[in-house]
Amino acid sequence: MKITAGNVDNRDPVPELACSLFGKRFSGRGYISQPLFEQLWEQGVQLVTKQRKNMKSKLLPLFHKLLLRKRSIIETVNEQLKNISQIEHSHHRSPFNFFVNLIAGLGGLHVLREETLT
């Protein structure tokens, strides 16, 4: 996890976050850039994204297409968990407020999980 200022490009912390990863990373169209792709490739991470409309079309293996579809399902489940535990993605004015909101949401999710198990 990395917290950055609001004016930092989302692609900037990706190489640092992916330094201990290997394999494939599935992401949205916003993460497409040739320098990022090459940097991750050198680290052993293959960046797989859908094509932008202004890009030349290239063949994507069927397996990658299927996994890109599953990515949206995973994001939907994560969004539901955030809504249930009331973790909001808002622009916090201080890191302390961010962590208070995150910990309170995770605590609420834990309590909800304990109630459903009993």
N, C-alpha and C positions, 0 to 999 in steps of 0.2 A: 504494500500500500504506500502511496506517495501523495502527499498534499502539496499542491502548487498554488501559486497566485492565480487570480482569475484571468490575467492577461497572458498566460503561458499556453502555447499551442499544445493540444492534447497529444500530439505525436512526440514531443520532446522527451518525456520521461519513459517512453516505451522501451528503448534499448537497455536502460538501467533496470527496469522491472523484469525484462526478459533475460537478464544475464545468466540466471541459473536454470532457464527452461531449455527444452529441446523438443523437436518434433514440429507440429503444425500449430499455428495460431490463427483462429478464425475471427475476423473482425469486420466492421462495417466499411462502407465506401470511403468514409472520411479519413481512414488511416492509409490510404493509398499514396505512396510517394516512392520514387525510385531509390533515393538515398536510404530511406528507412528499410525498404525491402532488401537492399544489398547489405546493409549493416546487420540486419537480423539473420540473413543467409549466412554471413560469416560466423555468426554465433551459433549456427546450427538450428535456427528456427525458420520454418517456411511460413510466410505470411500469405494467407488465403483470404481473398475478399471477392465480392461481386464486382463486376465491371461497372465503371461509370458510363453514362450515355455518350460522353465525348471521347471515349477511348476506342482504339481499334479492338475489334472482337477477337478473342482467342479462345481456343477450346479449353474447357474446364472439365476435369474428370468427373464422371457421374458420382463417385464417392464424395468428392468435395462439394458438389451441388447438394447432395443429401445432407451432409454435415452443416452446410450453411443454412439449410432449412431448419435443422434442429436448433441452431443458435437462436432463432427467434422464439422457439418454444421455451428454451432455457431462460431467455430474457423475460418472457411473460411470467414464468414461475417466480423469478427473482422480484419482479415488480409486484406480484401479489403478496409475497412475503413482506416486502417493504410496506405495503399498504396495511396489512394485518398488524404489523408491529409498529406502525406509525413512524417509520423512519422516513423523513422527508429529504428529498434532494433540493436543498435551498442554499442560497448564498449566505453563509454564516459570516458574521462580522468578526468573529474571533475563533481561533482554533479550539479554545476551551468550549465554546458553545457547540461546535461541531461534535466534539467527543462526548459531551453531555447528551446530546440528541442521539448519537449512535449507541451509546451504552444503555440509555433508557429504552431504546427500541429493541436492542438485543435482549435486555432483561425481560421486557414484555413478551417477546417471542418465546423465551425460555419458560416463562410462567404459563403461557398458552399451551406450549408443548406438554408440560407437566400435567395440566388439566385434562388434556385429551388422552394421555396415557393412563390416567386413573379412572 
